[in-house]
Structure formats: structure tokens, C-alpha cells
Amino acid sequence: HMAFLPNLKYIGVIATGYNIIDVAAAKERGITVTNIPAYSTPSVGQMVFAHILNITQRVQHYADEVREGRWTQSQDFCYWDTPLIELLGKKIGLIGLGQTGYNTARIAIGFGMKVWAYTSKSRLQLPPEIRKAELDQIFRECDIVSLHCPLTEETNHLINADSISRMKDGVVIVNTSRGALVNTEDLISGLKSQQVGA
């Protein structure tokens, strides 16, 4: 469409992701492209943990069970019919440590989690609570993998049958970045085989 707008000088993406723009074509035509990298930083970290807590605590499920009277029927002083997972000491692997990744790391540290990050930043740029790791280490070692990277040719379908096969059994994958980072069919297969917990 840029070819139809010969006087176009600027494209402003009112969001963080700019993969919807052919940046190379814009550069050829002298068109400046910008995005807003920090407008949703706190919201993304909050959403990551909304998903994680939904998976680990099953809050809605137990609210429904209480309404159905199942807790009051329990022989025990507590009631649960699913595993409840404590986050303390669990490993979360962040793929990308820009503003949203770093904010998510801070929340994870608050929960007492071990935070690993795949990032271009050097070890010296990271606080001691964040361990720099390679992708394969994150896939092999982390209980939760959270995506915070842009969609590029290199990251397209980063989560696929091969990467899933290297992950811990029951891994939780959270994608608050771009849909195409995950191969949907491979993820469905991972969920069906229970290699992926959620």
C-alpha cells in the first residue's frame, strides 16, 4: 500500500508490535516507522501472572466449587480436587528481556521464583536475581516459559514440536507477545500428549 501513497513520510503504530509494517519497504521509501514500546508494560506483566495464577490456583474452579457446596461437604478442613502449584522456587524462563520481560521478571522475583532470561543483555546488565540463559537451557529447565520477544523471521514459530519436545513435562507456556511465535498445531499436540501442562 505504500506505493499508492507517494507523499507518505511517517507511519506510527499505536502499539508495541510493529511486525504488521514492512519496515524494509518503508526504509527504502524514506518513511519513518515508530511504535509505542512502553504503553502497556505494567498490564502485560499483570496479564502474564493472571494466566499463571489461573493455571496454578484454579481460582474460578474453586469459586464455583464453593458455590456448589462442595467445600462444606468436605470431610477435611480443606477442599481441593486438582493439583495446586506453589510458585515459590519454580523456574520461569523469559524469552526476551525488554520492558515487558523485565517487568514480568520483577513480579516473578516477588513470588520467590527463580528467573532465567534469554536476552541480548550482558550478565553485567542484569540484576543478580535474573540469570542469563540460552534458549535450550530455558526449554530444558524451566517450569514456565513466557514469551516477551518481537515477531521476526528468527522467532516465527519459536515454540514448535522440536522446542516443546525439549521442555519439562507439564511445562506452562505463556504468550503475551505475538501469536505467530507459537506453532498452533504443535502446541495442540503438546497439550494432547500432556508434554505441555497449559
C-alpha atoms as one frame of an Amber mdcrd trajectory, in Angstrom:
protein
   0.000   0.000   0.000   2.967   2.324   0.484   3.412   2.501  -3.272  -0.036
   4.128  -3.554   0.967   6.878  -1.105   3.992   8.618  -2.675   3.895  11.502
  -0.161   3.804   9.255   2.917   6.598  10.190   5.332   5.592   8.607   8.643
   3.822   5.511   9.997   3.035   5.458  13.710   1.978   2.108  15.136  -0.146
   2.799  18.195   1.025  -0.444  19.829   4.254  -2.212  20.776   4.453  -4.782
  17.970   5.423  -3.415  14.576   5.558  -6.697  12.622   2.443  -5.509  10.725
   4.666  -2.995   8.864   7.123  -3.925   6.133   9.939  -1.939   7.725  12.394
  -2.679   4.904   9.950  -1.306   2.295   9.334   1.762   4.459  13.077   2.368
   4.779  13.519   2.119   1.002  10.893   4.828   0.574  12.311   7.053   3.326
   9.285   6.519   5.568   9.875   6.749   9.322   8.188   3.995  11.361   7.657
   4.255  15.111   5.842   2.263  17.764   4.990   2.750  21.442   7.187   0.262
  23.296   6.172   1.068  26.859   2.464   1.918  26.867   1.324  -1.462  28.235
   4.307  -2.618  30.298   2.526  -2.981  33.678  -0.568  -4.517  32.047   1.462
  -7.215  30.274   3.236  -8.336  33.456  -0.095  -8.387  35.273  -1.676 -10.441
  32.479   1.206 -12.947  32.493   0.621 -13.563  36.173  -3.162 -13.589  35.776
  -2.650 -16.554  33.424  -0.064 -18.225  35.675  -2.229 -17.873  38.774  -5.293
 -19.079  36.887  -3.370 -22.219  35.916  -1.719 -22.843  39.293  -4.569 -21.871
  41.631  -7.705 -22.588  39.542  -9.452 -19.667  41.250 -12.650 -19.758  39.176
 -12.946 -23.524  39.520 -12.767 -23.324  43.312 -15.113 -20.347  43.480 -17.624
 -22.463  41.528 -16.998 -25.486  43.796 -17.688 -23.377  46.901 -20.944 -22.103
  45.353 -21.936 -25.721  44.633 -21.394 -26.567  48.324 -18.523 -28.980  47.766
 -16.245 -27.389  50.376 -18.895 -27.623  53.073 -19.348 -31.304  52.170 -15.619
 -31.981  52.507 -14.533 -34.362  55.279 -11.316 -32.379  55.590 -10.818 -28.773
  56.684  -9.623 -28.017  53.146 -11.043 -28.937  49.781  -9.251 -29.446  46.504
  -9.701 -31.774  43.564  -6.882 -30.513  41.334  -3.176 -30.023  41.952  -2.414
 -26.597  43.441   1.041 -25.412  42.452   3.126 -23.100  44.625   5.276 -20.656
  42.650   7.991 -20.259  45.294  11.188 -21.782  43.915   9.742 -22.575  40.485
  11.809 -21.555  37.452  10.358 -19.112  34.963  12.172 -18.598  31.660  11.615
 -15.268  29.942  12.374 -15.165  26.239  13.171 -11.503  25.736  14.005  -9.045
  28.491  12.823  -5.715  27.178  10.436  -3.591  29.193   7.609  -6.156  29.449
  10.005  -9.045  30.107  11.839  -7.120  32.800   8.602  -6.032  34.481   7.404
  -9.640  34.443  10.748 -10.698  35.964  10.237  -8.255  38.846   6.814  -9.750
  39.581   8.251 -13.281  39.426  11.017 -12.315  41.849   8.309 -11.051  44.208
   6.759 -14.524  44.151  10.120 -16.050  45.052  10.606 -17.633  41.650  13.960
 -18.348  40.011  14.113 -16.103  36.942  16.062 -17.097  33.845  16.175 -14.879
  30.766  17.182 -15.322  27.163  18.361 -11.831  26.296  20.940  -9.885  24.310
  21.856  -8.002  27.501  25.160  -8.995  29.106  25.290 -10.643  32.538  26.667
  -7.374  33.910  23.486  -5.540  32.866  21.251  -7.937  34.786  20.418  -7.748
  38.482  21.654 -10.754  40.492  18.100 -12.180  40.730  17.956 -12.720  36.938
  20.119 -15.442  35.429  21.137 -15.116  31.767  20.405 -18.378  29.948  20.443
 -19.863  26.473  17.186 -20.919  24.823  17.932 -24.608  25.220  18.577 -24.145
  28.962  15.229 -22.395  29.338  13.445 -25.119  27.390  15.100 -27.916  29.419
  14.983 -26.415  32.906  12.061 -24.012  33.313   8.640 -24.851  34.704   7.108
 -21.827  32.962   8.194 -20.273  29.645   6.945 -16.740  28.997   7.391 -15.039
  25.616   8.386 -11.357  25.502  10.117 -11.078  22.132   9.130  -9.437  18.865
   7.885 -11.484  15.908  10.700 -11.731  13.357  11.812 -14.302  10.796  14.010
 -15.836  13.516  11.277 -16.001  16.178   8.384 -17.109  13.940   7.179 -20.463
  15.360   9.876 -20.371  18.040   7.598 -22.643  20.040   7.184 -25.739  17.879
   7.317 -29.529  18.106  11.105 -29.504  18.479  11.276 -26.850  21.203   8.296
 -28.385  23.044   9.974 -31.820  22.992  12.950 -30.302  24.861  10.754 -28.783
  27.603   9.965 -30.258  31.002   6.874 -32.455  31.189   3.886 -30.307  32.149
   5.530 -27.011  31.178   3.349 -23.899  31.210   3.760 -21.656  28.148   2.538
 -18.058  28.319   2.450 -15.922  25.185   1.526 -12.285  25.717   3.636 -11.260
  22.732   2.645 -12.328  19.183   0.549 -15.328  18.169   2.874 -16.497  15.403
   5.688 -17.093  17.913   3.842 -20.361  18.575   3.057 -23.078  16.041  -0.577
 -23.707  16.993  -0.780 -27.276  15.667   2.401 -28.276  17.514   1.082 -26.668
  20.705  -2.206 -28.584  20.390  -0.231 -31.833  20.004   1.844 -30.929  23.077
  -1.299 -30.282  25.107  -2.923 -33.548  23.974   0.197 -35.547  24.908   0.427
 -33.603  28.198   4.017 -32.596  27.433   2.573 -29.080  27.794   0.568 -28.626
  31.005  -1.083 -25.385  29.958
